[in-house]
Amino acid sequence: MKKFAVIGDPIQHSLSPTLHGEVYEQLGIEADYQRQSVRAESLPSFVANNGLDGFNVTLPHKETIIAHLSSLDSSADCVGAVNCVYRNIGYNTDWTGFLRAAEMKEINLNGKSCMILGAGGVARSVALALIVAGVASISVTNRSKDRADRLLSWIQERMPSNAPTEAPEMIINCTPVGMWPNTKQLPIDNSGTESASILVDTIYNPLETEWLKRGRKRGATTMEGLEMFIAQGLASADIWFQDCISEIVNIGRIRQTMESALC
């Protein structure tokens, strides 16, 4: 039996086992997927001795794990963050997950003026997706101005025409603000989102964050983090099994299973 896991600290909130368990059940695969708490000081030992057939990486290890891997694929190297590991090689499936999620929600990214909230590994993954999709501009808002400036410089290097606007059409929350159990928190003052017609949250627990709920009530198009979460998870399975898992599973059934776990 193949063994997989998701590592992080904390990790008890992760629904990755639910997602992958549904995939294995649908396809009749004998495999096991568990949460595994790994503290920062234990990360080098875990990478060297985990004995797994593959694993996902979540906060706070997406960037720090790079130093302990043998190599990176091109997207993980570009983004500087890893969320999937196979045979000690780091991959980034967050950015492709974002693109696939937007496609599923029929959101056309091309030509949009965008604002990213946050400046960590997820924010950089989303920035790559936006650049590849051909958005018109990307601005960055973050608690630490230094980190925001670094991400903006990274964007400018890959998108020299970028001219950030103060009134974006689309805002993407790449911070954990509003995640369970602190579900009433907002990542940005609600008045700062009123000009945006599209709001995207990378949080998937709760299914609809307070921020998205308020945006939907005023008429904005919203995209929950669950779509991105499912898409990045299926992309990880494609890598681990070296097969097109994402093309043969029933995504509707996966979403139903995930929604039931969140309710």
C-alpha positions in Angstrom: 0.0 0.0 0.0 1.3 3.4 -0.9 1.5 6.0 1.9 1.1 9.8 1.5 0.7 12.7 4.0 0.3 16.4 4.4 2.8 18.1 6.7 2.5 21.4 8.5 2.3 23.0 12.0 -0.6 23.2 12.9 -2.1 20.5 10.7 -5.3 19.3 12.4 -7.4 21.7 10.2 -6.3 20.2 6.9 -8.9 18.3 4.9 -6.3 16.9 2.5 -7.0 13.3 3.8 -10.6 13.7 2.9 -9.8 14.8 -0.6 -7.3 12.1 -1.3 -9.3 9.5 0.4 -12.2 10.2 -1.9 -9.9 9.9 -4.9 -8.6 6.6 -3.8 -12.1 5.3 -3.2 -13.3 6.4 -6.6 -10.5 4.8 -8.4 -10.1 1.7 -6.2 -6.5 2.6 -5.3 -4.9 1.0 -2.2 -3.3 4.0 -0.6 -3.3 5.8 2.8 -3.1 9.6 3.3 -2.6 11.1 6.8 -1.9 14.4 8.5 1.5 14.7 10.0 2.5 17.5 12.4 6.1 18.5 11.7 7.7 21.3 13.6 10.3 23.6 12.0 13.2 22.0 13.9 12.1 18.5 12.8 11.8 19.4 9.1 15.3 18.3 8.0 14.9 14.9 9.7 11.4 14.4 8.3 12.5 15.1 4.7 15.5 12.7 5.0 13.6 9.8 6.8 9.8 10.0 6.1 9.5 6.8 4.0 6.5 8.1 2.2 5.6 7.7 -1.5 4.9 11.5 -1.7 3.6 14.3 0.5 2.0 17.7 0.5 3.4 20.7 2.3 1.4 23.5 4.0 2.2 26.3 6.4 4.8 27.1 7.6 7.1 24.9 5.5 6.3 25.8 1.9 9.4 28.0 1.5 11.8 26.5 4.2 11.5 23.0 2.9 13.4 23.9 -0.3 16.8 23.8 1.4 16.2 20.2 2.3 15.2 18.9 -1.1 17.4 17.5 -3.9 15.8 19.6 -6.6 12.8 21.6 -7.7 10.6 21.6 -10.8 10.5 24.8 -12.9 7.4 26.2 -11.3 8.5 25.6 -7.7 11.9 27.1 -8.6 10.2 30.2 -10.1 7.8 30.7 -7.2 10.2 29.8 -4.4 7.6 27.7 -2.7 6.8 24.0 -2.6 3.4 22.3 -1.8 4.1 18.8 -3.2 7.1 16.5 -2.9 7.8 13.3 -4.9 11.1 11.4 -4.8 12.7 14.4 -2.9 11.8 16.8 -5.7 9.7 19.8 -4.9 6.8 20.8 -7.0 4.3 23.7 -6.9 0.7 22.8 -7.9 -0.9 25.8 -6.2 -0.5 28.1 -9.3 -2.0 25.5 -11.7 -4.7 24.8 -9.1 -5.6 28.5 -9.2 -5.9 28.6 -13.0 -8.0 25.4 -13.0 -10.3 26.8 -10.3 -10.9 30.0 -12.3 -11.6 28.0 -15.3 -14.2 25.9 -13.4 -15.8 29.1 -12.2 -15.8 30.6 -15.7 -13.8 33.6 -14.5 -11.8 35.2 -17.4 -8.5 36.4 -15.9 -7.1 38.0 -19.1 -6.9 41.7 -19.0 -8.0 42.1 -15.4 -6.5 44.6 -12.9 -5.8 42.6 -9.8 -4.8 43.0 -6.1 -3.2 40.2 -4.1 -3.6 40.3 -0.3 -0.5 38.7 1.3 3.0 38.1 0.2 3.9 34.5 1.2 4.3 31.4 -0.9 0.6 31.1 -1.9 0.6 34.8 -2.9 3.6 34.2 -5.2 1.9 31.1 -6.7 -1.2 33.1 -7.4 0.9 35.9 -8.9 2.5 33.4 -11.3 -1.0 32.2 -12.3 -2.1 35.7 -13.0 0.9 36.5 -15.1 0.5 33.4 -17.2 -3.2 34.2 -17.6 -2.4 37.6 -19.0 -3.8 40.0 -16.5 -3.4 43.7 -17.0 -1.9 44.6 -13.6 -1.1 43.2 -10.2 -0.8 45.2 -6.9 0.2 43.7 -3.5 -1.1 44.6 -0.1 0.6 43.0 2.9 1.1 43.6 6.6 4.8 43.8 6.1 5.6 46.4 3.5 9.1 44.9 2.9 7.6 41.5 2.0 5.0 43.2 -0.3 7.8 45.2 -2.0 9.8 42.0 -2.6 6.8 40.2 -4.2 6.0 43.3 -6.3 9.6 43.4 -7.5 9.4 39.7 -8.4 6.2 40.4 -10.4 7.8 43.3 -12.2 10.7 41.2 -13.3 8.3 38.8 -15.0 5.8 41.4 -16.0 7.6 44.6 -17.0 4.5 46.3 -18.2 2.8 46.0 -14.7 1.3 49.2 -13.6 -0.7 48.5 -10.3 -4.0 50.3 -9.8 -5.7 51.4 -6.6 -9.1 50.3 -7.9 -8.7 46.7 -9.0 -11.4 44.6 -10.7 -10.3 41.5 -8.8 -9.0 40.9 -5.3 -7.4 37.6 -4.2 -6.9 36.9 -0.5 -3.8 34.8 0.0 -3.6 35.3 3.8 -5.1 33.0 6.5 -7.3 35.8 7.8 -10.8 34.6 8.1 -9.9 30.9 8.3 -11.6 28.7 10.9 -11.8 29.2 13.8 -11.4 33.0 13.4 -14.2 33.1 10.8 -15.4 36.7 11.5 -12.1 38.3 10.7 -11.8 40.2 7.4 -8.5 40.3 5.4 -9.2 43.8 4.3 -11.6 46.6 5.3 -14.8 45.9 3.5 -14.9 49.5 2.1 -11.6 48.6 0.3 -13.3 45.9 -1.8 -16.3 47.8 -3.1 -14.7 48.6 -6.5 -13.8 45.0 -7.2 -16.3 42.9 -9.2 -14.5 39.7 -8.5 -13.4 38.4 -5.0 -11.3 35.2 -4.6 -10.3 33.6 -1.3 -7.7 30.9 -1.1 -9.2 29.8 2.3 -11.4 26.7 2.0 -12.5 26.3 5.7 -15.1 27.8 6.0 -16.4 27.1 2.6 -17.5 30.7 2.2 -15.6 33.2 4.3 -17.2 36.2 5.9 -15.3 38.4 3.4 -16.7 36.5 0.4 -20.2 36.4 1.9 -20.3 40.2 2.2 -18.9 40.6 -1.3 -21.6 38.2 -2.8 -24.3 40.1 -1.0 -23.3 43.3 -2.8 -23.2 41.6 -6.1 -19.6 40.6 -6.6 -18.6 37.4 -8.3 -16.9 35.2 -5.7 -14.6 32.1 -5.9 -14.1 30.0 -2.8 -10.8 28.4 -2.0 -12.2 24.9 -2.2 -11.9 24.8 -6.0 -8.2 25.7 -5.9 -7.7 23.2 -3.0 -9.3 20.4 -5.0 -7.4 21.3 -8.2 -3.9 21.5 -6.5 -4.6 18.2 -4.7 -5.5 16.4 -7.9 -2.4 17.8 -9.6 -0.3 16.4 -6.7 -2.0 13.0 -7.3 -1.0 13.2 -11.0 2.6 13.6 -10.0 2.7 10.8 -7.4 0.9 8.2 -9.5 2.5 9.5 -12.8 -1.0 9.4 -14.4 -3.8 11.8 -15.3 -5.8 11.2 -12.1 -7.3 14.7 -12.4 -8.9 13.8 -15.7 -10.6 10.6 -14.7 -12.1 11.3 -11.2 -15.6 12.7 -10.6 -14.8 16.3 -9.4 -18.5 16.9 -8.5 -18.4 13.9 -6.1 -15.1 15.2 -4.6 -16.7 18.6 -4.0 -19.7 17.1 -2.3 -17.5 15.0 0.0 -15.5 18.1 0.9 -18.5 20.3 1.5 -20.0 17.6 3.8 -16.7 17.6 5.8 -16.9 21.4 6.1 -20.5 21.6 7.3 
